[in-house]
């Protein structure tokens, strides 16, 4: 069942659970759970006149596969320009994923600063396909078309961390909206993994994502470009910064994640 199936379930307020096809070990893929909480918020609040500007995501606990999910939300503030809301995914009464989303109405301003478009280091045809390998890559990777442009794949023992490449859903059915973009961006492995020489668990703990407005429209089959660096890593945690770009090189979003790395368990 693809992402659109789960999005429709939430929009229709139907009982739902996440199946093993979206697994990441024993739990569900975090990008999917965060996107579904945002979908719930948008469906319940009916926001149509404000843009999603920032979203802060906390992965509080593992969302277990094939177990019922419940969604809740609470409006924090509703001003003339800015609307802030908290949403949660719960299982058995416990918060598993929480987001705080900030929506803003567009306003006129004399300040306009727009970065120049970038040119990715490799074209789509030059990039290496990131494969779905059962038993080695998470199950959810099957739903994505990821093309690496960075030189060092995960667990290659590189001296420098970082991940970059082109991305889209493997079978896109419509142009990306904000929630679908969250799923897509989180599909990449943490940028710290190329530093390791053997497989080890790693998971995002908190995630801040900011969407740039205005942005040009996207077509259904467009690939976005992802570029992520490791800012600092020590004591079992890594801080990463990423930028996401439109196919034309325009900046679409900026991302920062705190990642837990479990390569030396005691």
GUFI-98747 format. One record per residue (C-alpha): residue number from 1; residue in three letters; x, y, z. Coordinates in pm, 1 decimal, always signed. Layout:
BEGIN
+-----+------+----------+----------+----------+
| seq | type |        u |        v |        w |
+-----+------+----------+----------+----------+
| NUM |  ALA |        X |        Y |        Z |
...
+-----+------+----------+----------+----------+
//
This chain:
BEGIN
+-----+------+----------+----------+----------+
| seq | type |        u |        v |        w |
+-----+------+----------+----------+----------+
|   1 |  UNK |     +0.0 |     +0.0 |     +0.0 |
|   2 |  UNK |   +157.7 |   +325.9 |   -113.1 |
|   3 |  UNK |   +167.2 |   +660.0 |    +66.5 |
|   4 |  UNK |   -145.4 |   +785.0 |   -111.1 |
|   5 |  UNK |   -343.0 |   +497.7 |    +44.3 |
|   6 |  UNK |   -249.6 |   +604.0 |   +397.8 |
|   7 |  UNK |   -305.3 |   +970.3 |   +322.3 |
|   8 |  UNK |   -656.7 |   +889.8 |   +201.4 |
|   9 |  UNK |   -726.0 |   +684.0 |   +514.9 |
|  10 |  UNK |   -635.3 |   +976.5 |   +739.4 |
|  11 |  UNK |   -826.4 |  +1230.0 |   +530.0 |
|  12 |  UNK |  -1137.6 |  +1012.3 |   +553.4 |
|  13 |  UNK |  -1089.7 |   +961.5 |   +931.9 |
|  14 |  UNK |  -1086.8 |   +583.1 |   +886.9 |
|  15 |  UNK |   -933.7 |   +343.1 |  +1143.3 |
|  16 |  UNK |   -585.6 |   +254.9 |  +1028.6 |
|  17 |  UNK |   -261.4 |    +77.2 |  +1104.5 |
|  18 |  UNK |    +67.8 |    +74.7 |   +913.1 |
|  19 |  UNK |   +172.0 |   -251.4 |   +750.3 |
|  20 |  UNK |   +517.2 |   -411.4 |   +731.3 |
|  21 |  UNK |   +582.8 |   -273.6 |   +382.6 |
|  22 |  UNK |   +655.8 |    +59.4 |   +551.8 |
|  23 |  UNK |   +872.5 |    -98.1 |   +819.0 |
|  24 |  UNK |  +1205.1 |    +17.2 |   +953.8 |
|  25 |  UNK |  +1302.3 |   -275.9 |  +1170.3 |
|  26 |  UNK |  +1008.5 |   -352.8 |  +1401.9 |
|  27 |  UNK |   +859.1 |     -4.8 |  +1372.0 |
|  28 |  UNK |   +704.8 |   +213.5 |  +1102.8 |
|  29 |  UNK |   +907.0 |   +458.0 |   +894.0 |
|  30 |  UNK |   +918.0 |   +794.1 |  +1073.8 |
|  31 |  UNK |   +876.2 |  +1006.6 |   +763.1 |
|  32 |  UNK |   +541.9 |   +838.7 |   +700.6 |
|  33 |  UNK |   +414.5 |   +885.2 |  +1056.2 |
|  34 |  UNK |   +509.1 |  +1256.3 |  +1061.0 |
|  35 |  UNK |   +343.5 |  +1314.7 |   +723.0 |
|  36 |  UNK |    +22.6 |  +1146.5 |   +838.7 |
|  37 |  UNK |     +5.0 |  +1369.0 |  +1147.2 |
|  38 |  UNK |    +38.4 |  +1672.9 |   +919.7 |
|  39 |  UNK |   -233.4 |  +1531.4 |   +692.4 |
|  40 |  UNK |   -461.3 |  +1494.9 |   +996.8 |
|  41 |  UNK |   -396.3 |  +1856.8 |  +1097.3 |
|  42 |  UNK |   -467.2 |  +1990.4 |   +749.8 |
|  43 |  UNK |   -783.4 |  +1782.6 |   +717.5 |
|  44 |  UNK |   -918.5 |  +1885.7 |  +1057.6 |
|  45 |  UNK |   -833.0 |  +2255.9 |  +1040.8 |
|  46 |  UNK |   -921.2 |  +2314.1 |   +676.7 |
|  47 |  UNK |   -631.7 |  +2551.0 |   +618.2 |
|  48 |  UNK |   -635.5 |  +2678.1 |   +259.8 |
|  49 |  UNK |   -513.4 |  +3037.3 |   +283.0 |
|  50 |  UNK |   -182.1 |  +2985.4 |   +464.9 |
|  51 |  UNK |   +143.0 |  +2818.6 |   +369.8 |
|  52 |  UNK |   +323.0 |  +2562.1 |   +584.5 |
|  53 |  UNK |   +639.6 |  +2744.1 |   +690.7 |
|  54 |  UNK |   +796.6 |  +2522.0 |   +957.0 |
|  55 |  UNK |   +736.9 |  +2186.5 |  +1116.4 |
|  56 |  UNK |   +911.2 |  +2051.8 |  +1427.1 |
|  57 |  UNK |   +891.2 |  +1676.1 |  +1463.2 |
|  58 |  UNK |   +964.2 |  +1461.2 |  +1768.6 |
|  59 |  UNK |   +983.1 |  +1085.0 |  +1729.1 |
|  60 |  UNK |   +886.2 |   +995.1 |  +2084.8 |
|  61 |  UNK |   +858.2 |   +618.0 |  +2047.0 |
|  62 |  UNK |   +841.8 |   +338.9 |  +1793.4 |
|  63 |  UNK |   +515.6 |   +321.9 |  +1595.8 |
|  64 |  UNK |   +445.8 |    -49.3 |  +1593.8 |
|  65 |  UNK |   +344.5 |   -213.7 |  +1268.5 |
|  66 |  UNK |     -6.6 |   -351.7 |  +1225.8 |
|  67 |  UNK |   -129.2 |   -178.9 |  +1543.4 |
|  68 |  UNK |   -408.5 |    +78.3 |  +1548.7 |
|  69 |  UNK |   -305.6 |   +445.5 |  +1518.3 |
|  70 |  UNK |   -498.0 |   +738.9 |  +1664.3 |
|  71 |  UNK |   -451.4 |  +1104.8 |  +1563.7 |
|  72 |  UNK |   -516.7 |  +1415.9 |  +1771.5 |
|  73 |  UNK |   -443.3 |  +1786.5 |  +1738.5 |
|  74 |  UNK |   -469.0 |  +2109.2 |  +1938.5 |
|  75 |  UNK |   -450.1 |  +2467.2 |  +1810.2 |
|  76 |  UNK |   -182.1 |  +2665.0 |  +1994.1 |
|  77 |  UNK |   -243.6 |  +3004.6 |  +1836.6 |
|  78 |  UNK |   -455.3 |  +3148.1 |  +1557.3 |
|  79 |  UNK |   -345.7 |  +3500.0 |  +1468.9 |
|  80 |  UNK |   -409.7 |  +3716.8 |  +1168.3 |
|  81 |  UNK |    -91.8 |  +3596.2 |   +999.3 |
|  82 |  UNK |    +34.7 |  +3290.7 |  +1184.8 |
|  83 |  UNK |   -143.0 |  +2968.7 |  +1283.0 |
|  84 |  UNK |    +36.5 |  +2719.9 |  +1510.2 |
|  85 |  UNK |    -87.8 |  +2372.3 |  +1593.9 |
|  86 |  UNK |    +38.6 |  +2057.5 |  +1764.2 |
|  87 |  UNK |    -55.3 |  +1712.7 |  +1635.0 |
|  88 |  UNK |    +13.9 |  +1364.0 |  +1761.7 |
|  89 |  UNK |     +3.9 |  +1001.0 |  +1654.6 |
|  90 |  UNK |    -80.4 |   +772.7 |  +1948.0 |
|  91 |  UNK |    -85.0 |   +398.1 |  +2001.6 |
|  92 |  UNK |   -245.5 |   +251.7 |  +2314.7 |
|  93 |  UNK |   -273.2 |   +604.1 |  +2455.8 |
|  94 |  UNK |    +99.7 |   +679.1 |  +2421.9 |
|  95 |  UNK |   +241.5 |   +957.3 |  +2203.7 |
|  96 |  UNK |   +464.0 |   +805.7 |  +1934.9 |
|  97 |  UNK |   +509.6 |  +1097.4 |  +1692.9 |
|  98 |  UNK |   +444.2 |  +1463.6 |  +1768.3 |
|  99 |  UNK |   +468.6 |  +1763.4 |  +1539.3 |
| 100 |  UNK |   +429.6 |  +2137.0 |  +1589.2 |
| 101 |  UNK |   +341.3 |  +2303.3 |  +1260.3 |
| 102 |  UNK |   +347.4 |  +2675.4 |  +1182.1 |
| 103 |  UNK |   +139.5 |  +2810.1 |   +891.9 |
| 104 |  UNK |   +172.9 |  +3167.0 |   +771.8 |
| 105 |  UNK |    -39.4 |  +3392.9 |   +553.1 |
| 106 |  UNK |   +153.1 |  +3569.8 |   +280.0 |
| 107 |  UNK |   +218.8 |  +3941.2 |   +337.6 |
| 108 |  UNK |   +383.0 |  +4218.0 |   +137.0 |
| 109 |  UNK |   +736.6 |  +4310.5 |   +245.8 |
| 110 |  UNK |  +1018.0 |  +4532.7 |   +122.5 |
| 111 |  UNK |  +1268.2 |  +4257.8 |   +213.1 |
| 112 |  UNK |  +1329.1 |  +3994.5 |    -53.7 |
| 113 |  UNK |  +1634.2 |  +3768.2 |    -38.7 |
| 114 |  UNK |  +1641.5 |  +3467.0 |   -268.0 |
| 115 |  UNK |  +1945.8 |  +3240.0 |   -307.1 |
| 116 |  UNK |  +2070.5 |  +3168.1 |   -655.7 |
| 117 |  UNK |  +1967.7 |  +2832.2 |   -803.5 |
| 118 |  UNK |  +2222.5 |  +2553.9 |   -762.1 |
| 119 |  UNK |  +2354.4 |  +2305.5 |  -1016.5 |
| 120 |  UNK |  +2378.3 |  +1952.3 |   -872.4 |
| 121 |  UNK |  +2717.3 |  +1779.8 |   -915.6 |
| 122 |  UNK |  +2567.9 |  +1496.3 |  -1122.1 |
| 123 |  UNK |  +2269.0 |  +1470.1 |  -1349.2 |
| 124 |  UNK |  +1995.6 |  +1215.3 |  -1292.1 |
| 125 |  UNK |  +2145.2 |   +981.6 |  -1553.9 |
| 126 |  UNK |  +2492.2 |  +1005.2 |  -1393.8 |
| 127 |  UNK |  +2369.5 |   +929.5 |  -1042.1 |
| 128 |  UNK |  +2383.7 |   +580.8 |   -888.1 |
| 129 |  UNK |  +2053.0 |   +409.9 |   -811.9 |
| 130 |  UNK |  +2015.1 |   +348.6 |   -437.5 |
| 131 |  UNK |  +1888.5 |    -10.9 |   -438.4 |
| 132 |  UNK |  +1617.6 |   -174.4 |   -232.7 |
| 133 |  UNK |  +1786.9 |   -487.4 |    -96.2 |
| 134 |  UNK |  +1564.3 |   -702.6 |   +130.7 |
| 135 |  UNK |  +1738.6 |   -770.7 |   +459.2 |
| 136 |  UNK |  +1991.0 |   -489.5 |   +412.8 |
| 137 |  UNK |  +1782.6 |   -179.6 |   +344.8 |
| 138 |  UNK |  +1463.9 |    -86.1 |   +534.0 |
| 139 |  UNK |  +1140.9 |   -220.3 |   +384.8 |
| 140 |  UNK |  +1004.3 |   +125.8 |   +306.5 |
| 141 |  UNK |  +1286.1 |   +193.1 |    +56.4 |
| 142 |  UNK |  +1087.0 |     -9.8 |   -200.4 |
| 143 |  UNK |   +853.3 |   +288.0 |   -246.3 |
| 144 |  UNK |  +1124.4 |   +536.8 |   -346.6 |
| 145 |  UNK |  +1343.9 |   +613.8 |   -643.0 |
| 146 |  UNK |  +1667.2 |   +746.7 |   -490.3 |
| 147 |  UNK |  +1975.9 |   +829.7 |   -699.5 |
| 148 |  UNK |  +2302.8 |   +895.3 |   -514.5 |
| 149 |  UNK |  +2529.9 |  +1173.5 |   -634.4 |
| 150 |  UNK |  +2759.4 |  +1165.9 |   -328.8 |
| 151 |  UNK |  +3066.2 |   +942.1 |   -358.8 |
| 152 |  UNK |  +3033.9 |   +740.8 |    -38.8 |
| 153 |  UNK |  +2734.5 |   +513.3 |    +29.8 |
| 154 |  UNK |  +2636.3 |   +407.9 |   +384.0 |
| 155 |  UNK |  +2885.3 |   +187.5 |   +572.1 |
| 156 |  UNK |  +3169.1 |   +258.8 |   +329.0 |
| 157 |  UNK |  +3413.4 |   +380.6 |   +595.8 |
| 158 |  UNK |  +3439.6 |   +728.2 |   +446.1 |
| 159 |  UNK |  +3642.0 |   +997.1 |   +622.6 |
| 160 |  UNK |  +3368.0 |  +1253.6 |   +572.5 |
| 161 |  UNK |  +2994.3 |  +1219.4 |   +619.8 |
| 162 |  UNK |  +2729.4 |  +1343.6 |   +381.8 |
| 163 |  UNK |  +2456.3 |  +1223.4 |   +147.7 |
| 164 |  UNK |  +2325.4 |  +1384.0 |   -169.9 |
| 165 |  UNK |  +2111.8 |  +1274.9 |   -459.3 |
| 166 |  UNK |  +1791.5 |  +1290.5 |   -661.6 |
| 167 |  UNK |  +1464.1 |  +1161.2 |   -517.9 |
| 168 |  UNK |  +1101.2 |  +1091.6 |   -597.3 |
| 169 |  UNK |   +843.0 |   +821.2 |   -528.7 |
| 170 |  UNK |   +900.2 |   +509.2 |   -736.3 |
| 171 |  UNK |   +549.9 |   +529.5 |   -882.3 |
| 172 |  UNK |   +438.9 |   +894.1 |   -853.4 |
| 173 |  UNK |    +68.5 |   +956.5 |   -907.5 |
| 174 |  UNK |    +43.8 |  +1331.3 |   -840.1 |
| 175 |  UNK |   +259.2 |  +1637.1 |   -781.7 |
| 176 |  UNK |   +415.9 |  +1654.2 |   -436.7 |
| 177 |  UNK |   +231.4 |  +1835.5 |   -159.1 |
| 178 |  UNK |   +389.9 |  +1927.2 |   +175.5 |
| 179 |  UNK |   +309.2 |  +1600.9 |   +352.8 |
| 180 |  UNK |   +435.0 |  +1388.7 |    +61.8 |
| 181 |  UNK |   +753.9 |  +1595.6 |    +58.7 |
| 182 |  UNK |   +811.4 |  +1506.8 |   +425.4 |
| 183 |  UNK |   +788.8 |  +1135.4 |   +343.2 |
| 184 |  UNK |  +1028.9 |  +1175.7 |    +52.8 |
| 185 |  UNK |  +1292.1 |  +1382.8 |   +234.2 |
| 186 |  UNK |  +1314.3 |  +1138.0 |   +524.0 |
| 187 |  UNK |  +1371.3 |   +841.5 |   +290.9 |
| 188 |  UNK |  +1745.9 |   +908.6 |   +273.0 |
| 189 |  UNK |  +1979.9 |   +729.1 |   +515.3 |
| 190 |  UNK |  +2131.8 |   +953.6 |   +783.6 |
| 191 |  UNK |  +2431.3 |  +1145.2 |   +651.0 |
| 192 |  UNK |  +2653.9 |  +1002.3 |   +924.4 |
| 193 |  UNK |  +2625.5 |   +640.9 |   +801.3 |
| 194 |  UNK |  +2900.7 |   +665.4 |   +532.9 |
| 195 |  UNK |  +3147.0 |   +705.8 |   +823.7 |
| 196 |  UNK |  +3073.0 |   +354.8 |   +952.1 |
| 197 |  UNK |  +3230.1 |    +35.0 |   +819.8 |
| 198 |  UNK |  +2958.7 |   -206.6 |   +931.7 |
| 199 |  UNK |  +2581.3 |   -185.1 |   +959.6 |
| 200 |  UNK |  +2450.7 |    -26.7 |  +1278.1 |
| 201 |  UNK |  +2112.8 |   +114.8 |  +1381.5 |
| 202 |  UNK |  +2055.9 |   +488.1 |  +1348.1 |
| 203 |  UNK |  +1734.1 |   +683.2 |  +1386.1 |
| 204 |  UNK |  +1611.9 |  +1040.9 |  +1379.9 |
| 205 |  UNK |  +1507.9 |  +1174.6 |  +1720.4 |
| 206 |  UNK |  +1404.1 |  +1530.3 |  +1634.4 |
| 207 |  UNK |  +1361.6 |  +1701.7 |  +1299.8 |
| 208 |  UNK |  +1309.4 |  +2066.0 |  +1203.3 |
| 209 |  UNK |  +1194.4 |  +2130.3 |   +846.6 |
| 210 |  UNK |  +1132.5 |  +2474.2 |   +696.1 |
| 211 |  UNK |   +952.0 |  +2521.1 |   +364.0 |
| 212 |  UNK |  +1054.7 |  +2810.5 |   +140.4 |
| 213 |  UNK |   +779.8 |  +3028.8 |     -8.2 |
| 214 |  UNK |   +694.2 |  +3119.1 |   -272.0 |
| 215 |  UNK |   +795.3 |  +2815.6 |   -474.3 |
| 216 |  UNK |   +741.9 |  +2711.7 |   -830.6 |
| 217 |  UNK |   +494.9 |  +2433.1 |   -901.5 |
| 218 |  UNK |   +609.2 |  +2073.0 |   -936.9 |
| 219 |  UNK |   +512.6 |  +1815.2 |  -1196.4 |
| 220 |  UNK |   +409.9 |  +1460.5 |  -1106.2 |
| 221 |  UNK |   +730.5 |  +1296.6 |  -1233.2 |
| 222 |  UNK |   +975.6 |  +1558.9 |  -1104.9 |
| 223 |  UNK |  +1280.7 |  +1456.9 |   -903.1 |
| 224 |  UNK |  +1392.5 |  +1678.8 |   -614.9 |
| 225 |  UNK |  +1758.4 |  +1718.2 |   -519.0 |
| 226 |  UNK |  +1876.2 |  +1650.2 |   -162.2 |
| 227 |  UNK |  +2208.8 |  +1764.1 |    -12.6 |
| 228 |  UNK |  +2289.1 |  +1680.4 |   +350.2 |
| 229 |  UNK |  +2604.7 |  +1731.6 |   +560.6 |
| 230 |  UNK |  +2706.6 |  +1626.8 |   +909.6 |
| 231 |  UNK |  +2757.1 |  +1935.2 |  +1127.1 |
| 232 |  UNK |  +2886.9 |  +1751.7 |  +1434.9 |
| 233 |  UNK |  +2882.4 |  +1398.5 |  +1576.2 |
| 234 |  UNK |  +2998.4 |  +1255.2 |  +1909.1 |
| 235 |  UNK |  +2878.1 |  +1055.9 |  +2209.0 |
| 236 |  UNK |  +2623.2 |   +860.5 |  +2005.4 |
| 237 |  UNK |  +2447.2 |  +1154.1 |  +1840.4 |
| 238 |  UNK |  +2486.7 |  +1338.9 |  +1510.7 |
| 239 |  UNK |  +2360.6 |  +1679.4 |  +1398.6 |
| 240 |  UNK |  +2287.4 |  +1709.6 |  +1027.1 |
| 241 |  UNK |  +2186.6 |  +1995.9 |   +798.0 |
| 242 |  UNK |  +2022.6 |  +1951.2 |   +458.3 |
| 243 |  UNK |  +1881.0 |  +2155.4 |   +171.9 |
| 244 |  UNK |  +1618.9 |  +2037.2 |    -74.1 |
| 245 |  UNK |  +1594.9 |  +2179.8 |   -424.4 |
| 246 |  UNK |  +1343.9 |  +2204.2 |   -707.6 |
| 247 |  UNK |  +1453.6 |  +2042.3 |  -1038.1 |
| 248 |  UNK |  +1536.5 |  +2393.6 |  -1160.8 |
| 249 |  UNK |  +1780.4 |  +2444.8 |   -869.1 |
| 250 |  UNK |  +1548.1 |  +2664.3 |   -659.9 |
| 251 |  UNK |  +1568.6 |  +2611.2 |   -283.9 |
| 252 |  UNK |  +1251.5 |  +2437.2 |   -158.7 |
| 253 |  UNK |  +1326.7 |  +2350.6 |   +204.6 |
| 254 |  UNK |  +1594.3 |  +2345.9 |   +473.6 |
| 255 |  UNK |  +1621.0 |  +2061.9 |   +721.4 |
| 256 |  UNK |  +1802.5 |  +1986.5 |  +1046.7 |
| 257 |  UNK |  +1795.4 |  +1653.6 |  +1227.7 |
| 258 |  UNK |  +1928.3 |  +1506.5 |  +1551.4 |
| 259 |  UNK |  +2018.8 |  +1144.1 |  +1479.8 |
| 260 |  UNK |  +2092.7 |   +872.0 |  +1734.2 |
| 261 |  UNK |  +2372.2 |   +634.6 |  +1626.4 |
| 262 |  UNK |  +2400.9 |   +295.1 |  +1796.2 |
| 263 |  UNK |  +2727.6 |   +155.1 |  +1658.8 |
| 264 |  UNK |  +2887.3 |    +63.4 |  +1993.6 |
| 265 |  UNK |  +2617.5 |    -79.7 |  +2216.1 |
| 266 |  UNK |  +2711.8 |   -199.0 |  +2563.8 |
+-----+------+----------+----------+----------+
//
